[in-house]
Amino acid sequence: MMEPGTTVLLLMDTKNTAQDLEGKVIVPNLEGLSIMEISQVLQNYGLKLVIEGAGTATYQSPAAGEIVQAGSEIIVEFRVSSG
């Protein structure tokens, strides 16, 4: 059993969810994830990560849910939590 508040990373088969829209991809929500987690997720989606800062993700561009070309860069701002 996991402790309350534990972050769980769920990787799904993108062939059935977000990819193959004629070479386009639906951008996943990355908020709250670490650089390592996001790197794995974006690799599975065929997207490239542009890192700004350190810590956990607080902002991304393009936003979650937008449709982009496979191979596009996703800019993610990270911040170290102060709590």
Contacts in CASP RR format, 6 or more apart in sequence:
PFRMAT RR
TARGET T0000
AUTHOR 0000-0000-0000
METHOD contacts of the structure
MODEL  1
MMEPGTTVLLLMDTKNTAQDLEGKVIVPNLEGLSIMEISQVLQNYGLKLV
IEGAGTATYQSPAAGEIVQAGSEIIVEFRVSSG
2 8 0 8 1.000
7 32 0 8 1.000
7 33 0 8 1.000
7 37 0 8 1.000
9 33 0 8 1.000
9 37 0 8 1.000
9 40 0 8 1.000
9 41 0 8 1.000
11 40 0 8 1.000
11 41 0 8 1.000
11 44 0 8 1.000
14 25 0 8 1.000
14 44 0 8 1.000
14 45 0 8 1.000
14 46 0 8 1.000
17 26 0 8 1.000
18 25 0 8 1.000
18 26 0 8 1.000
18 28 0 8 1.000
18 45 0 8 1.000
19 25 0 8 1.000
19 45 0 8 1.000
19 46 0 8 1.000
19 70 0 8 1.000
21 67 0 8 1.000
23 69 0 8 1.000
23 70 0 8 1.000
24 67 0 8 1.000
24 68 0 8 1.000
24 69 0 8 1.000
24 70 0 8 1.000
25 45 0 8 1.000
25 46 0 8 1.000
25 47 0 8 1.000
25 67 0 8 1.000
25 68 0 8 1.000
25 69 0 8 1.000
25 70 0 8 1.000
25 71 0 8 1.000
25 72 0 8 1.000
26 65 0 8 1.000
26 66 0 8 1.000
26 67 0 8 1.000
27 45 0 8 1.000
27 47 0 8 1.000
27 60 0 8 1.000
27 62 0 8 1.000
27 63 0 8 1.000
27 64 0 8 1.000
27 65 0 8 1.000
27 66 0 8 1.000
27 67 0 8 1.000
27 68 0 8 1.000
27 74 0 8 1.000
28 41 0 8 1.000
28 42 0 8 1.000
28 45 0 8 1.000
28 64 0 8 1.000
28 65 0 8 1.000
29 64 0 8 1.000
29 65 0 8 1.000
30 38 0 8 1.000
30 41 0 8 1.000
30 42 0 8 1.000
30 57 0 8 1.000
30 60 0 8 1.000
30 64 0 8 1.000
30 74 0 8 1.000
30 76 0 8 1.000
31 57 0 8 1.000
31 58 0 8 1.000
31 59 0 8 1.000
31 60 0 8 1.000
31 64 0 8 1.000
32 56 0 8 1.000
32 57 0 8 1.000
32 58 0 8 1.000
33 41 0 8 1.000
33 56 0 8 1.000
33 57 0 8 1.000
34 55 0 8 1.000
34 56 0 8 1.000
34 57 0 8 1.000
35 49 0 8 1.000
35 51 0 8 1.000
35 54 0 8 1.000
35 55 0 8 1.000
35 76 0 8 1.000
35 78 0 8 1.000
38 49 0 8 1.000
38 57 0 8 1.000
38 76 0 8 1.000
39 49 0 8 1.000
42 48 0 8 1.000
42 49 0 8 1.000
42 74 0 8 1.000
45 70 0 8 1.000
46 70 0 8 1.000
46 71 0 8 1.000
47 68 0 8 1.000
47 70 0 8 1.000
47 71 0 8 1.000
47 72 0 8 1.000
47 73 0 8 1.000
47 74 0 8 1.000
48 71 0 8 1.000
48 72 0 8 1.000
48 73 0 8 1.000
48 74 0 8 1.000
49 73 0 8 1.000
49 74 0 8 1.000
49 76 0 8 1.000
50 73 0 8 1.000
50 74 0 8 1.000
50 75 0 8 1.000
50 76 0 8 1.000
51 76 0 8 1.000
51 78 0 8 1.000
52 75 0 8 1.000
52 76 0 8 1.000
52 77 0 8 1.000
52 78 0 8 1.000
53 77 0 8 1.000
53 78 0 8 1.000
53 79 0 8 1.000
54 78 0 8 1.000
54 79 0 8 1.000
54 80 0 8 1.000
55 78 0 8 1.000
55 79 0 8 1.000
55 80 0 8 1.000
55 81 0 8 1.000
56 78 0 8 1.000
56 79 0 8 1.000
56 80 0 8 1.000
56 81 0 8 1.000
57 76 0 8 1.000
57 77 0 8 1.000
57 78 0 8 1.000
58 77 0 8 1.000
58 78 0 8 1.000
58 79 0 8 1.000
59 76 0 8 1.000
59 77 0 8 1.000
60 74 0 8 1.000
60 75 0 8 1.000
60 76 0 8 1.000
60 77 0 8 1.000
61 74 0 8 1.000
61 75 0 8 1.000
62 68 0 8 1.000
62 72 0 8 1.000
62 74 0 8 1.000
68 74 0 8 1.000
END
